[in-house]
Amino acid sequence: MKNILFISLFSLVFAAQAQKDWSTVDFIKEGKVDTKGLGKSFKSNPVFVNDYYIMQASMMKGSSQAGVMQKQGVGSVFSEASLAGVSKEALQSLIEEIHGQLIQELKNAGLDVVDGEALLQTDYAQSKKDDKKVFAGKTDGTVIYDKLNSMDANGYDIKEVNYFRPKDKNAFYTSATIPGNFYAKMASKEKVTLMSIGYIIRFASFEGSKTVSKNKLTTTAGLAITPVIMISNPSGAFSWIAFKKPIEGNNDWSNGLVKIDSRDGSYWGLSSKGEYAIEANEAKYVAELKDLITNLQKDIVELIKSEI
């Protein structure tokens, strides 16, 4: 089997990146953003941020599939890498801060932002409380671990994730893959705009290369953020702010790809296990996320304001 899994245990193979000043970046242009119905959704309507979360990938996977033109006996190459060195506490602290910043940005833009307390007491919200796929109440700061399968939209390169939400905030959301009119009914009944905003955060990049006799797969640090924004307006219609391209960050937070012999689970932090990990400098990793997301949120709110 002439397969080669190329992973440097001493340094990452990526071009050096100059540190960006994210305040100068146009994230709407960078993310190739598409919008629909923002003016109708936000003009003169109260706004409830019904869900706000970070979906942090904690184990990722890559592959270089064998090609039909390669020699017999050359098989596919696979790689898995966990994110090491980043604690739940650090990311929980981050989401508390960036959630507060988003709410303030929305208020500064002149929007009537409500805390959702009255909405959660409505008959519709109360009728959903026994539904196992629905959350209608105050968040408790619990970090939710989950495994993704290949059928999941993000399952092509993510195996494990951790969801973070700000603590003690009212939330109203469903985990159903197809929510149907779940959000539209609340928005139309109560004449409110519901806005859910989340960030899918990847930390690794996999690059495969092939010759006739070999497969090679390189695993490197690759911080990328994909915003996921869902909006339901008081007419019961959906609006959107869709990022067609992920926002790529700097990777100087990475200490390199390392092989792990220890069975000490505390080393992994967010992940359940792994043989290899991209080890992060926690302070640099969190600082980069904060800088990226705070400036990204400013551009998102400016976009909403420009269409009202």
Secondary structure, 3 states (H helix, E strand, C coil): CCEEEECCCCCCCCCCCCCCCHHHCCHHHHCCCEEECHHHHHCCCEEEEEEEEEEEEEEEEEEECCCCCCCCCCCCEEEEEEEECCCHHHHHHHHHHHHHHHHHHHHHCCCEEECCHHHHCCHHHHHCCCCCCEEEEECCCCCEEEECCCCCCCCCCEEEEEEECCCCCEEEEECCCCCCCHHHHHHHHHCCEEEEEEEEEEEEEEEEEECCCCEEEEEEEEEEEEEEEEEECCCCCEEEEECCCCEECCCCCEEEEEECCCCCHHHCCCCCCCCEEEEECHHHHHHHHHHHHHHHHHHHHHHHHHHC
